[in-house]
Amino acid sequence: MGSHFIPTTSNVVCYEKKKDLCLVAMKCGESIMFQGNVLVASIFGEANIMGHRLHSVVASEITSENRLSIDLSSSLTFYPVFSPKTHSLLEIESVERQEMITRKISHSGIIACSTTTSMINKLLSNVNFSEERYDTILVLRDFSWCGIQDIEHVTSSCFNNIFTDNLTNNKKIDCNNEIEQSKRDLFNIKGFYPVTIPPIAIISGHKNVGKSTFSRYLVNKLLNVCPKVAYIESDVGQSEFTPCGLVSLNILNSPIFGPPFTHIQQPYRSYFIGHNSPRDDPDYYLDCLRELVTVYRRDIACGSEYGMYDDGQVHVPLIINTHGWSKGMGYDLYLHIIGFAKPTHIFQFYSATFTNQNLPSLPEYIVSPTDQEPPKVSFVEAIESSERSNRASDHRLLTLLSYFYSTSAMAVKQVDTRWWCFNLPLIRRVPWCLDWRKGLTEGVFMLSGEVPLSQLLYALNGSIVGLIGDIDNPYTSEQVDKGVIFVKELKDSRSRIQPPNYFPCPDFPPPSPTKHNCLGLAIIRSIDPASHSFHVLSPLPSSVLFKTNAIVKGTLELPVWFMLDHITNSSLGVCGIPWKSVPYLRVEAGEGIGYAAPKVRRNIRRRGQENQNI
Amino acid sequence: MKKIPRIVPWTSPEEFQQVHSWLYAESPNLRELGVKRVKAWSSRGRVPHAILSTAAFVEASLRDDFGYGKITTHELRLLYSMVFVRFVNGIVDPAQQGVFASSISSIATKLHMPLWFVELRHAGTHERLPSLQILRNGCKHALQWLNENFWSSQMPWKSTQVDGMRSMVFQYKELRKENMNNYETNERDPSTKVVKNIMDLISEEYIRELLISVLLEPGVLVPMAKKKRVLARDLSLSQESIQIWMPMLNAFGEKWSTFGDELIFGMLEVLTRDKDDLKLDMSIPQSKSAHTSSSYRMTLVAWIKHILNIYYIENTSLFTSIEVNDILEFCLSKPNAYTQLILEIMAERDEELNKSITPFLNYIKKLLHDNDIIQNVEDIPKITEEDMNAEIFKLRHELDKANKLMKNVSSEEVILESNDDTMPSNKEIAWKMHDLNEWKPCALGCLPNGQVPCLDLPLELDGPITVNLDPIDDINLMDTDN
């Protein structure tokens, strides 16, 4: 989990003249995680890199002045180590010496020339490593001459900063920030960027035990000591910062006082799951969450703007709130999330009263993993609330209302301007017209059911959809000329309407989380097939809306309150249209057997279960 | 409290009926179309279980009919069995009202569901998979059962029900008249019994369609004989009418809090209906002309006045829940001679209202008056061709001016946008704010003209037809445009 090594002037010594070599002295258990590429050799003790034990084959001795020096006649071997952001960053860990392993094997590497070894000895003579009883002493050398980092420049944007950290690029601009730079500069090796990953906490437990409330307190507490906190919401039914149906990564820089619907904010990254539960496509759900964790590690934990190594102050810790689906597949999903999130802390709720709601004890591979430090597991007592007044569906409704009625003033926290504008009902608002031939270069994704293309507009009219855009460069839609007209144009005179590209599930996978993210939600308030346009309502600013290149329809239902005019509130109908002609609404009660839409009821008991708790 | 409407997946009752007829059509192409539409509904949610089951049975049977060679008997048995299990559970589960589970067969008996459906479900879940023969037969019967128990009861009302209601209302009228003539009898008025029967027969949801439509027929609240009807000068009902009908209306008003509103709005709708509308509205085939005669309409105005008097003056609990503001809104939005009268009646009773609506009333008066003048052909001045050309020239000039202004405005907008961000041009075209001049608030799902456009995309898009080799042209796609 990041570097466990604090560089100081006594354990890191670099060669000031050429700035291409340094000595690092570590104690057993300390480790350096880094980005970039470097040459590594051990001159004393052993270090573990990706499972291999790097040991010193040079004879080293302690000289009369209590200084360490190496034998110039034996060959010192350097190994090239590459650690780009495209993969998990590598760690160099100091480990105990294992005498049992035969020392005879020597692998091919880069043999140091005599100038290098003499330079090392010169450095060694200047410092006193032996006093501190270090277990491992390594030599790091500049490896940027190999040229691999220039691979970043071949493509326009995809692989920016996979080797070079962007803090380096900002260096010229950011010269005031000396403290931030100082610790990194101790190493003084081009192309080598050590990294620390701040704590990652996971909060888990059955639904309605107080997970979200606990997370909120945790965020606020952490904000006492950190300037920013990252938050991944994996409860799609009751998200903290977004409407339901999304998983997202949010960066918080101010404490949150209030329930979720009062602090909706645009996420750093989010994905559209499209349901209130991950049940229908758990694999996609996990893919999205995995990507969020990766994004956190890459951009936030070790990203430039959110603080790299350096000061402990700049670390951005991560909180992951999990869904309350603690049984069956839900528990399985939870274990998967722990698996890729690799938390440092796990807060697990338990109840002494409703023991059947408690999560099973965590499996051994999580509690004491072999390849990393074990997470700290803390148990939190559940809130025993008998009242069930606040139902999840009410929370969802509040959040949806808050989302769609929010104004641009909320995002920037503008003073004395409405953050919410409930005095103009949505159905009265002037919508955006989205020409699907021009705007939806990707197309329409359908996450549920098998709606035939001929019926697509019947499914989309008056429904909530997710707006999707490309992640990297939002304005590249021109160059990415993949306007593969999926549907051939029809010659039939009746069908002048050119349908949108259509990707129904499960024949087509949902938008890939590495390429596309969710920009936000929108309501297709009406459709004008003649002009190929969706009439769209969304609180997003136009700069975000214009990035849309696909829309996704899940099973999120539009609450009835979005279809009514709560200001005029006429009992005659909506906007002058009498009730019987208002689409999708019905005033009379339905009758007849089988009228009820399917609804799950889980509290029916069998005879003989009288004495059991549900 | 106002009723909160419920969400349904269909755009209109017509679409609902259309899908019903598709699912039960002879042509397999139409049946497949019905299945497809139900799939679109499913993605919206809130589809009644009976519809999902019907579509599932139809889909399974289409597979059975046209999948020969592509699907094995065992696969078909699995398919049909699952549909059966879900069908029976879906019907029975909502009827599990208690804390403890009742047996499925006992609930099925209550719901008049053949018990062998339940047996098929049981066999499909726990026992030997039912044979294809019995499943096919079951599918046929289940579709029939669903049609009788679900689909046909979804018709808003049946004409026979209206007929029954009409005869009861007339029975009431006769009994009431008789009773009014026999002052001596101390016996209980037998007409109250009829009122009670009517109230037992219908639920509040249907009073508009079943009851009020009958009450508004000539010969009921409005007497058949024109000389018994109300005069425009006077606008007061005859004592006879009040004595006959008020006991019944009072009873209804007591039982249903929405009755007063429903009655008044039923009347208002008739009063504001155009002659053209009448031709379209097939729900009242009889006595079209009667509804447009002025004596008939005047009598309705008198009834509204009578009810409003009760609301404003009399200190009874009757008709207290009338939504006066809604009446006001309705009348103001549809000004004609009758709504004008009603506005005047309301203004008379409510001083504050009088102040606020007097300007509107004056305007409406003027508007209606002007209309009369224009209808008078002789008053229209003669127009020569020269005048017309001059007019055209003038209009063209104005249009040019307007276009120029428009261009200026839009170029400014473009500049603003490009300052905002450097957008590729096609994105700008893809997203446009709806033209403000053409925008009108409208119900969700409708275009500004208040209509749901035809949402059909060509059926050919769905790929090769799987059910039949018949040409697809026989499918008459629903056109909701008109």
Interface residues (C-beta under 8 A of the other chain):
Chain A: L426 I427 R428 V430 P431 W432 C433 L434 D435 K438 G439 L440 M446 S448 G449 E450 V451 P452 L453 S454 Q455 L456 L457 Y458 A459 N461 G462 S463 Y475 S477 E478 V487 L490 D492 R494 S495 I497 P499 I523 R525 S526 I527 D528 P529 A530 H535 S542 S543 L545 F546 T548 K553 T555 E557 L558 V560 F562 M563 L564 D565 T568 N569 S570 S571 L572 G573 V574 C575 G576 I577 W579 K580 S581 V582 P583 Y584 L585 R586 V587 E588 A589 G590 E591 G592 I593 G594 Y595 A596 A597 P598 K599 R601 N603 I604 R605 R606 R607 Q609
Chain B: K2 K3 I4 P5 R6 I7 V8 P9 W10 T11 S12 P13 K36 R37 K39 A40 W41 S42 S43 R44 G45 R46 V47 P48 H49 A50 I51 L52 S53 G90 I91 D93 P94 Q96 G98 V99 F100 A101 L111 L146 N149 F150 W151 S153 Q154 P156 S203 E205 Y206 D261 F265 E323 D326 E329 F330 S333 E417 D420 D421 T422 M423 P424 N426 K427 E428 I429 A430 W431 K432 M433 H434 L436 W439 K440 P441 C442 A443 L444 G445 C446 L447 G450 V452 P453 C454 L455 D456 L457 P458 L459 E460 L461 D462
